Amino acid sequence: MSKIRTLSFMAPLSGPLVALQDVPDTVFAQKLVGDGISIDPVTNRLLAPCAGKITQIHPSQHAVTIMTESGLELMVHIGIDTVNLKGKGFSAKVKEGAQVSVGDLLIEFDMDYVALNAKSLLTQMVVTNGGPIRYRFCSGWVNAGEDCAFEVILSETQAAEETQKLSGPVISSEPVAILNPSGLHARPCAVLAHGAKAFSASVEILCGDRKGNAKSATALMKMDVAKGDYVLIRASGRDAAAAVVALEELIHGGLGESVVITVAAVAGGPISGQMKGVCASSGMAVGNVFKLKKMVLEVEEYAEGDQRKIFEGGLKQACSEILVLMASAEVHDGDIFKAHLEMLEDPELLEATYAEIDRGKSAAFAWQKAYTAQAEILAGLKNEMLAARAIDLRDIGYRALRIIFGRADEAIVFPDQAIVFAEELSPSQMAALDRTKVRGLCMVGGGT
């Protein structure tokens, strides 16, 4: 008979518990890293939730991983997008390899600085290795080091870390550049591991003399792969070739983050100076590079006035602008803009925006949060046609945001014989291209 064991994980911080699916980060909310719970902290001293060995402290000191005696690996991640702080505001009090007991101090952090400079203070406790595990989650307020946050029920002793051995013919990729701004931290590692798990093949990632199981987000994080590093993907098994191709595409696509591929980055490493792409149209054009910058608006989280009225006025004006575009568009483009009108009336999008406004947020902040979250979900879908619709959602999202923000639409002035380089081109930008001056397009993302 299988042995049954129950392990308790104590609260590392004081504050109310939050269900993982309610965390405003798709990687954690969709449990790509693993299952667990989140805490909205009111204290700034991260305590050990269990006894075990420290197997990793992230270089930015915002996350720590503990291996328990039973083989469970628990990652505690302070805040959302805190990797971007590059360690500022965090101070690790333990070292990798140290044995800790429940309640030992692991990390201290500046709550005010992190709250002002990160997306959220929500702190996630996640079991990163799978297996026959059942969970019992607590709720309400917890006190650090005193109250249980959740329990796991094991039907068998869990392996310390998911391991694999490549056997049989091995398929290897060409060197692939990592261009994520903060390298392979929690989010891109989780996306990469999730993608690898879709294949039966054994897959590993190599970077210099370091290697890790591609199906283990924690193993990948331990490799400490930085921006500009080159990795190899190696796989063996029935679908090894497909796994290598798929993971290459995931890395080139940014692993859930915005990355910009430059020829300099490619030519500066072991890859040749050529880049593979998808041809959208036949022929050849020669001209001068014109880089189209991504439009970004810095919105305020709070504002005065009737924010519902401001939001609804912005949507109405956005609809009017789209109708003008439809009147002058070609038949195929017209169908795209009809879809844009439908998106502006999407009930889930409106509901999410109104919920944020009702929480006291500004119309611009609420709308931006709602449409960017939906766009991220679409961009992560396996169906390429559906994933490409994230561009349309960001297009209508930015249009309405610009109006709510009170900023006029600025026409793009193209030089003669321009070859436009961009991360992606929205339908609105495509419709605004001066075709007497633009000779060609080169984009990182998007569909043909």
C-alpha positions as CSV (number, residue, x, y, z in Angstrom):
1,M,0.0,0.0,0.0
2,S,1.1,3.5,-0.7
3,K,2.3,5.6,2.2
4,I,0.3,8.7,2.9
5,R,2.1,11.7,4.3
6,T,0.8,15.2,5.1
7,L,3.2,18.1,5.0
8,S,2.3,21.6,6.3
9,F,3.8,24.8,4.8
10,M,3.7,27.7,7.2
11,A,3.0,31.3,6.2
12,P,6.4,33.0,5.4
13,L,4.8,36.5,5.8
14,S,1.8,37.9,7.6
15,G,-1.3,38.9,5.6
16,P,-4.4,37.6,3.9
17,L,-4.1,34.5,1.7
18,V,-5.0,34.8,-2.0
19,A,-5.9,32.0,-4.3
20,L,-3.2,31.4,-6.9
21,Q,-5.7,31.8,-9.8
22,D,-6.4,35.3,-8.6
23,V,-2.8,36.5,-8.9
24,P,-2.4,39.1,-11.7
25,D,0.2,37.1,-13.5
26,T,-0.7,34.4,-16.0
27,V,2.3,32.2,-15.3
28,F,1.3,31.9,-11.6
29,A,-2.5,32.1,-12.2
30,Q,-2.4,29.3,-14.8
31,K,-0.1,27.3,-12.5
32,L,2.6,26.9,-15.1
33,V,5.3,26.9,-12.3
34,G,3.3,24.7,-10.0
35,D,0.4,24.7,-7.5
36,G,0.3,26.6,-4.3
37,I,-1.0,29.8,-2.8
38,S,-0.3,33.6,-2.5
39,I,-0.1,36.0,0.3
40,D,-0.7,39.8,0.3
41,P,2.0,40.7,2.8
42,V,2.0,43.3,5.6
43,T,5.4,42.2,6.9
44,N,8.8,42.5,5.2
45,R,10.8,39.5,6.7
46,L,10.4,36.3,4.6
47,L,10.5,33.3,7.0
48,A,11.1,29.7,6.0
49,P,7.7,28.0,5.6
50,C,9.3,24.6,6.0
51,A,12.5,22.8,7.0
52,G,14.9,21.9,4.2
53,K,17.8,22.8,2.1
54,I,18.2,26.1,0.2
55,T,18.7,25.0,-3.4
56,Q,18.4,28.4,-5.1
57,I,18.5,32.1,-4.3
58,H,17.7,34.1,-7.4
59,P,20.5,36.6,-8.3
60,S,17.9,39.4,-7.8
61,Q,17.2,38.0,-4.3
62,H,13.4,38.2,-4.8
63,A,12.9,34.4,-4.9
64,V,14.2,31.4,-2.9
65,T,13.7,27.6,-3.4
66,I,13.7,25.1,-0.6
67,M,14.0,21.3,-1.0
68,T,12.2,19.4,1.8
69,E,13.4,16.0,3.2
70,S,10.5,14.3,1.4
71,G,11.7,15.7,-2.0
72,L,9.2,18.5,-2.5
73,E,10.6,21.7,-3.9
74,L,9.0,24.9,-2.8
75,M,9.6,28.2,-4.5
76,V,8.7,31.4,-2.7
77,H,8.5,34.4,-5.0
78,I,8.2,37.9,-3.5
79,G,6.0,40.2,-5.6
80,I,5.1,40.3,-9.3
81,D,7.8,41.3,-11.9
82,T,10.2,42.0,-9.1
83,V,13.0,40.5,-11.2
84,N,13.1,43.9,-13.0
85,L,14.3,45.5,-9.7
86,K,17.6,43.7,-10.2
87,G,18.0,43.0,-6.4
88,K,17.3,46.6,-5.2
89,G,15.2,46.5,-2.1
90,F,16.0,42.9,-1.3
91,S,18.6,41.4,1.1
92,A,19.1,37.6,1.3
93,K,19.9,36.4,4.8
94,V,20.8,32.8,3.8
95,K,23.1,31.2,1.2
96,E,22.5,28.4,-1.3
97,G,23.1,25.0,0.3
98,A,22.1,26.1,3.8
99,Q,19.8,23.9,5.9
100,V,16.9,25.9,7.4
101,S,14.2,25.3,9.9
102,V,10.6,26.6,10.0
103,G,10.7,30.3,10.9
104,D,14.3,31.0,9.9
105,L,14.8,34.4,8.3
106,L,15.4,34.0,4.5
107,I,15.0,37.5,3.0
108,E,14.3,41.0,4.1
109,F,12.9,43.5,1.7
110,D,11.9,47.2,1.5
111,M,8.1,47.0,1.3
112,D,7.7,50.7,0.3
113,Y,10.3,50.5,-2.5
114,V,9.0,47.2,-3.9
115,A,5.3,48.3,-3.7
116,L,6.1,51.5,-5.6
117,N,8.4,49.9,-8.3
118,A,6.9,46.5,-8.9
119,K,3.5,45.3,-10.3
120,S,2.4,43.8,-7.0
121,L,3.6,42.7,-3.5
122,L,1.7,39.5,-3.8
123,T,4.1,36.7,-2.7
124,Q,3.6,33.2,-4.2
125,M,4.4,29.8,-2.5
126,V,4.5,27.2,-5.2
127,V,5.4,23.5,-5.2
128,T,7.4,23.1,-8.4
129,N,7.6,19.4,-8.8
130,G,4.5,17.4,-9.7
131,G,3.4,13.9,-9.0
132,P,0.6,12.3,-7.0
133,I,0.0,15.4,-4.8
134,R,-3.2,16.6,-3.3
135,Y,-3.5,20.0,-1.7
136,R,-5.5,21.4,1.2
137,F,-5.4,25.2,1.1
138,C,-6.1,27.5,4.1
139,S,-7.9,30.9,3.9
140,G,-8.2,34.2,5.6
141,W,-5.4,36.0,7.6
142,V,-2.2,34.2,8.5
143,N,0.7,35.2,10.8
144,A,4.2,34.6,9.7
145,G,5.8,31.5,11.2
146,E,2.7,30.7,13.2
147,D,-0.2,29.7,10.9
148,C,-0.4,27.1,8.1
149,A,-0.8,28.4,4.6
150,F,-1.5,25.1,2.9
151,E,-0.9,21.3,3.2
152,V,0.1,18.7,0.7
153,I,-0.9,15.1,0.9
154,L,1.6,12.7,-0.7
155,S,0.7,9.2,-1.8
156,E,4.3,8.4,-2.4
157,T,7.6,10.0,-1.5
158,Q,8.3,12.6,-4.2
159,A,11.6,12.8,-6.1
160,A,13.9,15.6,-5.1
161,E,13.9,16.9,-8.6
162,E,12.5,15.6,-11.9
163,T,15.5,14.1,-13.7
164,Q,15.9,12.7,-17.1
165,K,18.6,11.0,-19.3
166,L,18.8,11.4,-23.0
167,S,18.8,7.9,-24.6
168,G,18.9,6.9,-28.2
169,P,19.4,9.3,-31.1
170,V,19.8,12.9,-29.9
171,I,18.4,15.9,-31.8
172,S,20.2,19.2,-31.1
173,S,19.3,22.8,-32.0
174,E,21.6,25.5,-33.3
175,P,22.7,27.9,-30.6
176,V,19.7,30.1,-29.6
177,A,20.2,33.6,-28.1
178,I,18.3,34.5,-24.9
179,L,17.0,38.1,-25.4
180,N,14.7,38.3,-22.4
181,P,15.6,41.6,-20.5
182,S,16.2,39.7,-17.3
183,G,17.3,36.4,-18.8
184,L,15.6,33.1,-17.8
185,H,13.8,34.1,-14.6
186,A,10.6,32.5,-13.2
187,R,8.2,33.5,-16.0
188,P,10.1,32.5,-19.1
189,C,11.4,29.4,-17.3
190,A,7.8,28.4,-16.5
191,V,6.7,29.0,-20.1
192,L,9.6,27.0,-21.5
193,A,9.0,24.1,-19.1
194,H,5.3,24.1,-19.9
195,G,6.1,23.9,-23.6
196,A,8.5,21.1,-23.1
197,K,6.0,19.0,-21.1
198,A,3.8,18.9,-24.2
199,F,6.3,16.3,-25.7
200,S,7.1,12.8,-24.6
201,A,10.7,13.3,-25.5
202,S,13.4,13.9,-22.9
203,V,14.6,17.5,-23.3
204,E,17.4,19.4,-21.8
205,I,18.8,22.9,-22.1
206,L,22.5,23.6,-22.2
207,C,24.4,26.8,-21.6
208,G,28.1,26.5,-21.5
209,D,28.9,23.8,-18.9
210,R,25.5,24.2,-17.3
211,K,22.5,22.1,-18.2
212,G,19.0,21.5,-16.9
213,N,15.9,19.5,-17.5
214,A,13.7,21.6,-19.9
215,K,10.6,20.2,-18.2
216,S,11.5,21.6,-14.8
217,A,11.2,25.4,-14.3
218,T,13.3,25.2,-11.2
219,A,16.1,23.3,-12.9
220,L,16.1,26.0,-15.6
221,M,16.2,28.8,-13.1
222,K,19.2,27.2,-11.4
223,M,21.1,27.6,-14.6
224,D,21.1,31.4,-14.2
225,V,20.9,32.1,-17.9
226,A,21.3,35.8,-18.5
227,K,20.3,38.1,-21.4
228,G,22.7,37.6,-24.3
229,D,23.6,34.0,-23.3
230,Y,23.3,31.3,-26.0
231,V,21.6,27.9,-25.2
232,L,21.3,24.6,-27.0
233,I,18.2,22.5,-26.9
234,R,18.8,18.7,-27.0
235,A,16.1,16.1,-27.1
236,S,15.8,12.3,-27.5
237,G,12.7,10.2,-28.0
238,R,9.8,9.7,-30.5
239,D,8.9,13.4,-30.9
240,A,12.4,14.9,-30.2
241,A,12.7,16.8,-33.5
242,A,9.3,18.5,-33.0
243,A,10.2,19.3,-29.4
244,V,13.4,21.1,-30.5
245,V,11.6,23.1,-33.1
246,A,8.8,24.1,-30.8
247,L,11.1,25.2,-28.0
248,E,13.3,27.2,-30.4
249,E,10.1,29.0,-31.5
250,L,9.1,29.7,-27.9
251,I,12.5,31.2,-27.1
252,H,12.5,33.3,-30.3
253,G,9.0,34.5,-29.3
254,G,10.2,35.7,-25.9
255,L,8.7,33.1,-23.6
256,G,5.8,35.3,-22.7
257,E,7.8,38.5,-22.6
258,S,8.5,41.2,-25.2
259,V,11.9,40.8,-26.8
260,V,13.5,42.6,-29.7
261,I,15.7,40.5,-32.0
262,T,18.5,42.5,-33.6
263,V,21.0,41.5,-36.2
264,A,23.8,42.6,-34.0
265,A,22.7,40.2,-31.3
266,V,22.7,37.4,-33.8
267,A,26.0,38.3,-35.6
268,G,27.7,38.8,-32.2
269,G,27.3,35.2,-31.2
270,P,27.9,31.8,-32.6
271,I,24.9,32.0,-34.9
272,S,25.4,33.1,-38.5
273,G,24.4,36.6,-39.7
274,Q,21.3,35.3,-41.3
275,M,17.9,35.1,-39.6
276,K,15.0,32.8,-40.6
277,G,11.6,34.3,-41.0
278,V,8.2,33.8,-42.4
279,C,7.6,35.3,-45.9
280,A,4.4,37.4,-46.0
281,S,4.8,38.3,-49.7
282,S,7.0,37.5,-52.6
283,G,9.6,39.8,-54.2
284,M,12.5,41.9,-52.9
285,A,12.8,45.5,-51.8
286,V,15.9,47.6,-51.1
287,G,15.7,50.7,-48.9
288,N,16.7,52.4,-45.7
289,V,15.9,50.9,-42.2
290,F,13.2,52.9,-40.4
291,K,12.6,51.6,-36.8
292,L,9.0,52.0,-35.7
293,K,9.0,52.5,-32.0
294,K,6.4,50.9,-29.8
295,M,3.9,53.4,-28.4
296,V,3.8,53.4,-24.6
297,L,1.6,55.5,-22.3
298,E,2.4,55.9,-18.6
299,V,-1.0,56.0,-16.9
300,E,-1.8,57.0,-13.4
301,E,-3.4,54.4,-11.2
302,Y,-5.8,56.9,-9.6
303,A,-7.6,60.0,-11.0
304,E,-10.3,62.4,-10.1
305,G,-13.7,62.7,-11.8
306,D,-16.3,60.2,-13.0
307,Q,-14.1,57.4,-14.3
308,R,-17.0,55.4,-15.7
309,K,-18.1,58.3,-17.8
310,I,-14.5,59.0,-19.0
311,F,-14.1,55.3,-19.9
312,E,-17.4,55.1,-21.8
313,G,-16.6,58.4,-23.6
314,G,-13.2,56.9,-24.7
315,L,-14.8,53.8,-26.1
316,K,-17.4,55.8,-28.0
317,Q,-14.6,57.9,-29.6
318,A,-12.6,54.8,-30.4
319,C,-15.6,53.3,-32.2
320,S,-16.0,56.5,-34.2
321,E,-12.3,56.4,-35.3
322,I,-12.7,52.7,-36.3
323,L,-15.8,53.5,-38.4
324,V,-13.8,56.2,-40.3
325,L,-11.1,53.6,-41.0
326,M,-13.7,51.1,-42.2
327,A,-15.1,53.6,-44.6
328,S,-11.8,54.0,-46.3
329,A,-10.4,50.5,-45.9
330,E,-10.2,47.8,-48.5
331,V,-12.6,44.8,-48.2
332,H,-10.3,42.6,-46.2
333,D,-9.1,45.4,-43.9
334,G,-12.7,46.3,-43.4
335,D,-13.5,42.9,-42.0
336,I,-10.6,43.3,-39.5
337,F,-12.0,46.6,-38.2
338,K,-15.4,45.1,-37.9
339,A,-13.8,42.6,-35.5
340,H,-12.2,45.5,-33.7
341,L,-15.7,47.0,-33.0
342,E,-16.7,43.6,-31.6
343,M,-13.7,43.5,-29.3
344,L,-14.6,47.0,-27.9
345,E,-18.0,45.6,-26.9
346,D,-16.6,42.3,-25.4
347,P,-18.5,41.8,-22.1
348,E,-15.5,40.2,-20.2
349,L,-13.3,43.0,-21.2
350,L,-15.8,45.6,-20.1
351,E,-16.6,43.7,-16.9
352,A,-12.9,43.5,-15.9
353,T,-12.5,47.3,-16.6
354,Y,-15.5,48.3,-14.6
355,A,-14.4,46.0,-11.7
356,E,-11.1,47.9,-11.5
357,I,-12.9,51.3,-11.7
358,D,-15.2,50.3,-8.9
359,R,-12.1,49.5,-6.8
360,G,-11.1,53.2,-7.2
361,K,-8.7,52.9,-10.2
362,S,-8.6,55.4,-13.0
363,A,-10.3,54.7,-16.3
364,A,-7.0,54.5,-18.1
365,F,-5.4,52.2,-15.6
366,A,-8.4,49.9,-15.4
367,W,-8.7,49.6,-19.2
368,Q,-5.0,49.1,-19.7
369,K,-4.9,46.3,-17.1
370,A,-8.0,44.6,-18.6
371,Y,-6.9,44.5,-22.3
372,T,-3.2,43.7,-21.7
373,A,-4.2,40.7,-19.5
374,Q,-6.5,39.4,-22.2
375,A,-3.9,40.0,-24.9
376,E,-1.3,38.0,-22.9
377,I,-3.7,35.1,-22.7
378,L,-4.4,35.2,-26.4
379,A,-0.7,35.5,-27.2
380,G,0.0,32.3,-25.2
381,L,-2.5,30.1,-27.1
382,K,-1.1,27.2,-29.2
383,N,-3.4,28.1,-32.1
384,E,-1.3,30.5,-34.1
385,M,-4.4,32.2,-35.7
386,L,-5.9,32.9,-32.3
387,A,-2.6,33.9,-30.8
388,A,-2.2,36.5,-33.6
389,R,-5.4,38.2,-32.5
390,A,-3.5,39.5,-29.5
391,I,-2.2,42.2,-31.9
392,D,-5.8,43.3,-32.7
393,L,-6.6,43.4,-29.0
394,R,-3.6,45.5,-28.2
395,D,-4.5,47.7,-31.2
396,I,-8.0,48.6,-30.0
397,G,-6.7,48.7,-26.5
398,Y,-4.1,51.3,-27.2
399,R,-6.6,53.3,-29.4
400,A,-9.1,53.6,-26.6
401,L,-6.3,54.2,-24.0
402,R,-4.9,57.0,-26.0
403,I,-8.3,58.7,-26.2
404,I,-8.9,58.2,-22.4
405,F,-5.4,59.5,-21.8
406,G,-6.3,62.7,-23.8
407,R,-3.6,62.2,-26.4
408,A,-4.3,63.0,-30.1
409,D,-3.4,60.4,-32.8
410,E,0.0,61.3,-34.2
411,A,0.6,60.5,-37.9
412,I,3.9,58.6,-38.6
413,V,6.2,60.4,-41.0
414,F,8.0,57.9,-43.1
415,P,11.2,58.7,-45.0
416,D,11.6,57.8,-48.7
417,Q,12.4,54.2,-49.6
418,A,11.7,53.0,-46.0
419,I,12.1,49.4,-44.8
420,V,10.0,49.4,-41.6
421,F,11.4,47.4,-38.7
422,A,9.0,46.8,-35.8
423,E,8.2,44.4,-33.1
424,E,4.8,44.0,-34.7
425,L,2.4,46.1,-36.8
426,S,-1.1,46.6,-35.8
427,P,-3.9,46.8,-38.4
428,S,-4.3,50.5,-37.6
429,Q,-0.6,51.1,-38.3
430,M,-0.8,49.0,-41.4
431,A,-3.7,51.1,-42.7
432,A,-1.7,54.2,-42.0
433,L,1.4,53.2,-43.9
434,D,2.4,55.7,-46.6
435,R,2.7,53.2,-49.5
436,T,4.5,55.8,-51.7
437,K,7.4,55.7,-49.3
438,V,7.4,52.3,-47.5
439,R,9.0,49.6,-49.6
440,G,9.1,46.7,-47.2
441,L,8.3,45.4,-43.7
442,C,10.3,43.3,-41.2
443,M,8.6,42.3,-37.9
444,V,9.5,40.2,-34.9
445,G,6.0,39.0,-34.2
446,G,2.6,38.7,-35.8
447,G,1.1,36.6,-38.6
448,T,1.5,36.8,-42.3
